[in-house]
Amino acid sequence: MFTTLNQSLAFHQSPEAFISSRLQELSAKKSGSFLSTIGEASITEASILNRQVHIVSSYRICRDILKADDLQTLESITSPSSNVLGSNIFSIGPAYRQLMKDWFGEQNILLEDAQVHTQHKEAWKRQTASLPADLEPQIRRIAREFITSTFLPGKKIDLYETLKTLAWRLLLSAFLALDADENNDIFEKVEQAQEELLRGQFSLFPVSINALFFQSARSRGLRARQLLQQILSKHIQMQNPARCPLLRRTEVDRDDIANHCLLFTSSIANKALSSLLTATMMNIFLMPNQNLAALLATQPEETRAVTLRSILLETERLSPPVVGVMRRVEEDIVLKDGTAGKGHMVSNGHDVWLYFVGAARDESVFKDAQKFHFDRFMSDATPHGFAFAAGRKTCLGNDTVRMMVFVVAEEMLKANIELRGEPQSEGVQVWLGWKATTGPQAIAKDLKQLPCQRPRLPVWVEVSETR
Ligand code: HEM
């Protein structure tokens, strides 16, 4: 039997292995066999960070929880006592506050619920409506300069680390109009302080049982947050809107922008973007038996854009950078996928954690769910994965991030280079959907899943000119 501390620790080390082992325990008690969350739509209970948590890896249940406020009928959620469900079945603030409040503040749309959230989010949507289009030229310029000076024929490159450097340049340019070369001093300060903040934030998980280490990571993180707040508020107040597209509209005030820039330029946003860029480039350039870079190169521009969008959506589905999200349940409910069985009871006050990796590989929703099919999203009928969540709390940056990944992919293709890499380990191949899973061990061994997914070991690639 796991203790609460062991469960938190095991979850932090590998969510996939943790959830799978719980499902196996469950299947020993009940009929049916669960080998892995991947391909198995299911729910498992655990005690993590002193909370009673129900981890969901069914696509339909995840969708209904994310869209509970918007859908007319909820297929998979019912009330155990009456036919009527309340209007706010799930809240987000209580689920996230412990992890987020000290680091990103309470005045933050991510932590807000109900009416306050709706109004604030609408203002932010208007503020950022034209951001992807406004930012595209500068993102293209930065991507092109970085690729042509870094991906040089004959060079051997650590793909994730290299794309992480690019991701910092893209994010700090997009939200703070900072250039890594021109504003080197402040650029480096923000990057380093954001990394310190994240180390402090994640010291909440008992990664090390050493209380001294725990304390110092946390206090260093809090100091980094203070420094960032000072830098960001001064920087945003002084910015000229002509240079910074984020400031062109005045739907939210500058203090609100400075507060939110702490989140927009966070190390977690950087790691998520780096993860998505790495998975995308691996799929385009390194997939065994399918050279997508060569295929894209032969296509006329319009077809190429459609194919590339499908590749990006398939990458998001199989390899979401953020493995899942949390919600607090505000009334007793029953979750049920399909018509068989009694369903799974979740009591008021418990958490549901939506495990996107499992949900997006739900065989009852996606044909050949575990495998990467580059053309899966050429048809609009295919439901999307949850890389950017769904419903009211959909990621505010999703269109901007998608533009960035699309533009980087286009510029990589234009650079006339090929990437050659070692055969990838089994867990990395499963993460990308190049190989079906044989169990959770490979993922636990080869993939880091928190705070964002990425290969544990460097992905070395050798750059050469296109033949
Ligand atoms: C690859 C990069 C990113 C990924 C995978 C990602 C993913 C997500 C996810 C899954 C959520 C939903 C949280 C929940 O429902 O509990 C979210 C929310 C959010 N994201 Fe992102 N994000 C990324 C980058 C960004 C960037 C660059 C920004 C900057 C604008 C951003 C701003 C936000 C905000 C403000 C929310 C809260 C939205 C709300 O509560 O209504 N994200 N993101």
Residues whose N, C-alpha, C, O or C-beta is under 5 A from the ligand:
A	BS01	HEM	I109 L110 K121 F264 A269 A272 L273 L276 P321 V322 V325 M326 F386 A387 F388 A389 R392 K393 T394 C395 L396 G397 V401
